[in-house]
Amino acid sequence: MFTSCEETESPIYDGSQTLAYFNGISSTLEVEINNTNTIDISVGASTISSTARTVNVSVDADNTTATSGMYTFPTTVTIPANEFFGTLTVTGIDDGLTTAGETLSLKIDSVDGGVGSSQVHTLTIIEICPIAATFATGMYTLDFVSGGIGAAGFAPALGTGIAVELVPGTASTERTFNVKCYPSFGFANPNVDFSFSLVCGTTVSNGLVSPQVSGVGCGGSIAFGPSGAGTYNTADDTNMTILFAEDTEEICGSVATTTYTLTKI
């Protein structure tokens, strides 16, 4: 017969005890850039009691990516007398958070007169930057800075020194403008909408709004996509830089990184 044991084994719930548990296995806490925010997580007990009970909560370090500066929470939760649920309030702090998010895994260690569930609660803490509907909208001058592909003679993919109007896209952080691709060639290709997103001080190019295509290429249409991050000032929409990958499908050669500026008129 083979047996094994752990240095510390979790208590076994046999159905006759009180079981403390998270009422939900996951949630998301959005924190505005350079700010804080809170979320309430419900903690339950399987039985009712005439006295208040304390539930002890801690971090499951093995499944947590958030650093200690990104959150605070009390290590105990009180389930009031004659109640089934208590509330754990977690505060998220923008201390190195990114828009990719970090994970805080919480576990229940114990409860008065019972055992804690082994099911953890996974909280995703994510940085957001709300964008006002009027921010980065209106008329701008679009200027080519660098890049281009050899097959096009390094011509500005979206033209240069032209006036474009930035308008909100389908998402609150998306902006689009209408241009002709490779206008210096004088082709009859139609105007198309170019999209980029405003993400907490950086711009991320999305390329042409589907299903639109550039109409210019080597046996097909040159496509554009994200390539690194441009910049903008979250408090001032006067100037922005956008970067994008040119010829992402490599129909004319290698992919290039192209840079443009947008200056409010």
Buried (B, 14 or more C-beta within 10 A) or exposed (E): EEEEEEEEEEEEBEEEBBBBBBEEEEBEBBBBBEEBBEBEBBBBBBEEBEEEBBBBBEBBEEEBEBEEEBBEBEEEBBBEEEBBEBEBEBBBBBBEBEBEBBBBBBBBBBBBBBBBBEEBBBBBBBBBBEBEEEBBBEEBBBBBEEBBBEBBEBBBBBBBEBEBEBBBBEEEBBBBBBBBBBBEEEEEBEEBBBBBBBBBBBBBBBBBBEEBBBBBBBEEBBBBBBBEBBEBEBEEBEEBBBBBBBBBEEBBEEBBEBBBBBEBE
